[in-house]
């Protein structure tokens, strides 16, 4: 099997894990937003610690470690910590909104609504001085109409509370992605992710004791969805994404990862018995189409790729 096929297979597995994690979140929703989110996110950070140790040892053996002065090490450490804190705060807000919203909607709908961050990111990037391709505006229109079909009943404009919170989470995940985009070139991505998971998890656990009534016996009954979302969705899937994208075309990678929303609907139907009307299926199809088109490279990008 070629490196490209292996990377594509790993990306498909990543998309499946992330998509099916919506089912785990739906099952764990009864545990409490902060209790479930705090524990599983903190576990995700702990899982990445051995990954970081292994990757550091591999880099040292290959001689990829660049010599640095004490000042450079201090500056790199400061950037890493600031990046991890900013990402962690954004992740905490986004995941809290998502986990609360999934209480009142289906795993499938939550997956498709969350995927709208792929369209929101380029729109938000306008405020950072970046240009938005005209096709993205078309994707916004198609995506919003898909949202209407998926979330609104009849001809009303009243959105259900769960869908609204998940939509807000999509905006927050867009902010999260932009923060990562800013800091990831400046520091180690896996280490920054570990810090963000540990911070978001720690805040969630503090909020758990303040706003909820956690009981160890009840928490242990939800061990499966907690570990699935914590170990697989946070730790394993993130590592798979990093490994796979080394040998994958960035555009192909983003398109494969878009399947996360499809897998959320499929696993929600199989495991939880969730159903959707034809109107909802059309809405999902429109959202998925808009997300995929928004990730396609421009003519300029394709020409640059050929020249390279």
C-alpha positions as CSV (number, residue, x, y, z in Angstrom):
1,X,0.0,0.0,0.0
2,X,1.4,3.4,-1.0
3,X,2.0,6.2,1.5
4,X,-0.9,8.2,0.0
5,X,-3.4,5.3,0.4
6,X,-2.2,4.7,4.0
7,X,-2.7,8.4,4.8
8,X,-6.2,8.4,3.2
9,X,-7.1,5.3,5.2
10,X,-5.9,7.0,8.4
11,X,-7.9,10.1,7.6
12,X,-11.1,8.1,6.9
13,X,-10.6,6.4,10.3
14,X,-10.1,9.8,11.9
15,X,-13.3,11.1,10.4
16,X,-15.1,8.0,11.5
17,X,-13.9,8.4,15.1
18,X,-14.8,12.1,15.2
19,X,-18.2,11.4,13.6
20,X,-19.1,8.5,15.9
21,X,-18.0,10.5,18.9
22,X,-21.2,12.5,18.6
23,X,-23.0,9.3,19.6
24,X,-20.8,9.0,22.6
25,X,-21.5,12.6,23.5
26,X,-25.3,12.0,23.1
27,X,-25.1,9.0,25.4
28,X,-23.0,10.9,27.9
29,X,-25.3,14.0,27.8
30,X,-27.3,12.7,30.8
31,X,-24.1,12.8,32.9
32,X,-24.1,16.6,32.8
33,X,-22.4,19.0,30.4
34,X,-19.4,20.0,32.6
35,X,-19.0,16.5,34.1
36,X,-18.8,14.7,30.8
37,X,-16.9,17.3,28.9
38,X,-14.4,18.0,31.7
39,X,-13.5,14.4,32.4
40,X,-13.2,13.3,28.8
41,X,-11.3,16.3,27.6
42,X,-8.8,16.0,30.5
43,X,-8.3,12.3,29.6
44,X,-7.6,13.4,26.0
45,X,-4.8,15.6,27.3
46,X,-3.4,12.8,29.4
47,X,-3.4,10.4,26.5
48,X,-1.3,12.8,24.4
49,X,1.5,12.9,27.1
50,X,3.0,9.5,26.1
51,X,2.6,10.5,22.4
52,X,4.7,13.6,23.0
53,X,7.4,11.6,24.8
54,X,7.5,9.1,21.9
55,X,7.6,11.7,19.2
56,X,10.4,13.6,21.1
57,X,12.5,10.5,21.3
58,X,11.9,9.8,17.6
59,X,13.0,13.3,16.7
60,X,16.1,13.0,18.8
61,X,17.1,9.7,17.2
62,X,16.6,11.2,13.7
63,X,18.6,14.3,14.7
64,X,15.7,16.6,14.0
65,X,16.1,18.6,17.2
66,X,17.4,22.1,16.4
67,X,19.9,23.6,18.9
68,X,18.5,26.6,20.7
69,X,19.9,29.2,23.1
70,X,18.3,29.7,26.5
71,X,16.5,32.8,25.3
72,X,15.1,30.9,22.3
73,X,13.9,28.1,24.5
74,X,12.2,30.5,26.8
75,X,10.5,32.3,24.0
76,X,9.4,29.0,22.4
77,X,8.1,27.8,25.8
78,X,6.2,31.1,26.3
79,X,4.6,30.9,22.8
80,X,3.6,27.3,23.4
81,X,2.0,28.1,26.8
82,X,0.1,31.2,25.4
83,X,-1.0,29.2,22.4
84,X,-2.2,26.3,24.5
85,X,-4.1,28.6,26.9
86,X,-5.8,30.5,24.0
87,X,-6.7,27.2,22.3
88,X,-7.9,25.7,25.5
89,X,-10.2,28.6,26.3
90,X,-11.7,28.5,22.8
91,X,-12.1,24.7,23.0
92,X,-13.8,24.9,26.4
93,X,-16.4,27.4,25.2
94,X,-17.0,25.5,21.9
95,X,-17.2,22.0,23.4
96,X,-19.5,23.2,26.3
97,X,-22.0,24.8,23.8
98,X,-21.9,21.6,21.7
99,X,-22.3,19.2,24.6
100,X,-25.2,21.3,26.1
101,X,-26.9,21.6,22.7
102,X,-26.6,17.9,21.9
103,X,-29.0,17.3,24.9
104,X,-31.8,18.7,22.8
105,X,-31.0,17.5,19.3
106,X,-29.8,14.4,17.5
107,X,-26.2,13.3,17.1
108,X,-26.6,13.4,13.3
109,X,-27.9,17.0,13.2
110,X,-25.2,18.1,15.6
111,X,-22.6,16.6,13.3
112,X,-23.8,18.5,10.2
113,X,-24.4,21.8,12.0
114,X,-21.0,21.6,13.6
115,X,-19.4,21.1,10.2
116,X,-20.5,24.6,9.2
117,X,-17.3,25.8,10.9
118,X,-15.6,25.0,7.6
119,X,-17.6,27.8,5.9
120,X,-17.5,30.2,8.9
121,X,-13.7,30.1,9.1
122,X,-13.1,31.9,5.8
123,X,-15.8,34.4,6.5
124,X,-14.2,35.2,9.9
125,X,-10.8,35.5,8.3
126,X,-12.0,38.6,6.5
127,X,-11.5,40.5,9.8
128,X,-7.9,39.2,9.7
129,X,-7.3,40.9,6.4
130,X,-7.7,37.8,4.2
131,X,-9.7,37.6,1.0
132,X,-12.7,35.3,0.6
133,X,-13.3,33.6,-2.7
134,X,-16.7,34.3,-4.3
135,X,-17.6,30.6,-4.3
136,X,-17.5,30.7,-0.5
137,X,-20.4,33.2,-0.4
138,X,-22.4,30.7,-2.5
139,X,-21.5,28.0,0.0
140,X,-22.8,30.3,2.8
141,X,-26.2,30.6,1.0
142,X,-26.4,26.9,0.3
143,X,-25.3,26.0,3.8
144,X,-27.8,28.4,5.4
145,X,-30.7,27.0,3.3
146,X,-29.6,23.5,4.3
147,X,-29.7,24.6,7.9
148,X,-33.2,25.9,7.4
149,X,-34.4,22.6,6.0
150,X,-32.6,20.6,8.7
151,X,-33.5,22.7,11.8
152,X,-36.8,24.6,11.1
153,X,-40.2,23.0,11.2
154,X,-42.6,23.8,8.4
155,X,-42.2,27.4,7.2
156,X,-41.3,28.9,10.6
157,X,-38.1,30.6,11.5
158,X,-38.0,29.2,15.1
159,X,-34.9,27.2,15.7
160,X,-34.9,24.5,18.3
161,X,-32.7,25.3,21.3
162,X,-30.4,22.4,20.8
163,X,-29.7,23.3,17.2
164,X,-29.1,27.0,18.2
165,X,-26.4,26.0,20.8
166,X,-24.7,23.7,18.3
167,X,-24.7,26.5,15.7
168,X,-23.1,28.8,18.3
169,X,-20.5,26.0,18.9
170,X,-19.7,26.0,15.2
171,X,-18.8,29.7,15.4
172,X,-16.7,29.0,18.5
173,X,-14.9,26.1,16.7
174,X,-14.2,28.5,13.8
175,X,-12.5,30.8,16.3
176,X,-10.7,27.8,17.8
177,X,-9.4,26.9,14.3
178,X,-8.2,30.5,13.6
179,X,-6.4,30.5,16.9
180,X,-4.7,27.2,16.0
181,X,-3.9,28.6,12.6
182,X,-2.1,31.5,14.3
183,X,-0.1,29.5,16.8
184,X,0.6,26.1,15.2
185,X,3.4,27.4,12.9
186,X,5.1,28.9,16.0
187,X,5.2,25.9,18.2
188,X,4.8,22.1,18.5
189,X,1.2,21.2,17.5
190,X,0.9,18.1,19.6
191,X,2.2,19.8,22.7
192,X,-0.1,22.7,22.2
193,X,-3.0,20.3,21.8
194,X,-2.1,18.5,25.0
195,X,-2.1,21.8,26.9
196,X,-5.4,22.9,25.4
197,X,-7.1,19.6,26.3
198,X,-5.7,19.7,29.9
199,X,-6.7,23.3,30.4
200,X,-10.2,22.8,28.9
201,X,-10.6,19.7,30.9
202,X,-9.5,21.3,34.1
203,X,-11.9,24.3,33.7
204,X,-14.7,21.8,32.9
205,X,-13.9,19.8,36.1
206,X,-13.9,23.0,38.2
207,X,-17.3,24.0,36.7
208,X,-18.5,20.4,37.3
209,X,-18.1,20.9,41.1
210,X,-19.6,24.4,41.0
211,X,-22.7,23.9,38.8
212,X,-23.3,20.1,38.9
213,X,-23.5,17.3,41.5
214,X,-21.0,14.7,40.3
215,X,-21.2,11.2,41.8
216,X,-18.3,8.8,41.2
217,X,-20.8,5.8,40.9
218,X,-22.8,7.6,38.2
219,X,-19.7,8.7,36.4
220,X,-18.4,5.1,36.3
221,X,-21.6,3.9,34.6
222,X,-20.7,6.2,31.7
223,X,-17.1,4.9,31.4
224,X,-17.5,3.8,27.8
225,X,-18.7,7.1,26.2
226,X,-16.2,9.0,28.4
227,X,-13.2,6.9,27.3
228,X,-14.4,6.7,23.7
229,X,-14.6,10.5,23.4
230,X,-11.5,11.1,25.6
231,X,-9.1,8.5,24.4
232,X,-10.2,7.9,20.8
233,X,-11.7,11.2,19.7
234,X,-9.2,13.5,21.5
235,X,-6.0,11.5,21.8
236,X,-6.0,8.8,19.1
237,X,-7.8,10.7,16.3
238,X,-5.8,13.9,16.7
239,X,-2.5,11.8,16.5
240,X,-3.8,9.9,13.5
241,X,-4.6,13.3,11.8
242,X,-1.1,14.6,12.3
243,X,0.6,11.3,11.1
244,X,-1.7,11.1,8.1
245,X,-1.4,14.7,6.9
246,X,2.4,14.3,6.5
247,X,1.8,12.3,3.3
248,X,-1.6,13.6,2.3
249,X,-2.6,16.4,0.0
250,X,-4.1,19.2,2.3
251,X,-7.2,19.6,0.1
252,X,-7.9,15.8,0.0
253,X,-7.3,15.6,3.7
254,X,-9.9,18.4,4.5
255,X,-12.4,16.8,2.1
256,X,-12.0,13.3,3.7
257,X,-12.4,14.9,7.2
258,X,-15.6,16.5,6.1
259,X,-17.1,12.9,6.2
260,X,-17.2,13.4,10.0
261,X,-20.7,14.8,9.6
262,X,-21.8,11.9,7.5
263,X,-20.5,9.3,10.0
264,X,-22.3,11.2,12.8
265,X,-25.6,10.7,11.0
266,X,-24.8,7.0,10.1
267,X,-23.7,6.0,13.6
268,X,-26.6,7.9,15.2
269,X,-29.1,6.0,13.1
270,X,-27.4,2.6,13.7
271,X,-26.6,2.9,17.4
272,X,-29.2,5.3,18.7
273,X,-32.0,4.6,16.2
274,X,-32.2,8.2,15.2
275,X,-34.4,9.1,12.2
276,X,-34.6,12.0,9.9
277,X,-37.3,13.2,7.5
278,X,-36.7,13.6,3.7
279,X,-36.6,17.4,4.3
280,X,-33.8,16.8,6.9
281,X,-31.8,14.6,4.5
282,X,-32.0,17.3,1.8
283,X,-30.8,19.8,4.3
284,X,-27.9,17.6,5.4
285,X,-27.0,17.0,1.7
286,X,-26.9,20.8,1.1
287,X,-24.8,21.5,4.1
288,X,-22.4,18.7,3.2
289,X,-22.1,19.9,-0.4
290,X,-21.5,23.5,0.8
291,X,-18.8,22.3,3.2
292,X,-17.0,20.2,0.5
293,X,-17.1,23.0,-2.1
294,X,-15.8,25.5,0.4
295,X,-12.7,23.2,0.9
296,X,-11.9,22.8,-2.8
297,X,-8.8,24.7,-4.0
298,X,-9.0,27.8,-6.2
299,X,-7.7,27.9,-9.7
300,X,-4.6,29.8,-8.4
301,X,-4.0,27.2,-5.8
302,X,-4.2,24.4,-8.3
303,X,-1.7,26.1,-10.7
304,X,0.7,26.6,-7.8
305,X,0.4,22.9,-6.8
306,X,1.2,21.9,-10.4
307,X,4.2,24.2,-10.6
308,X,5.5,22.8,-7.3
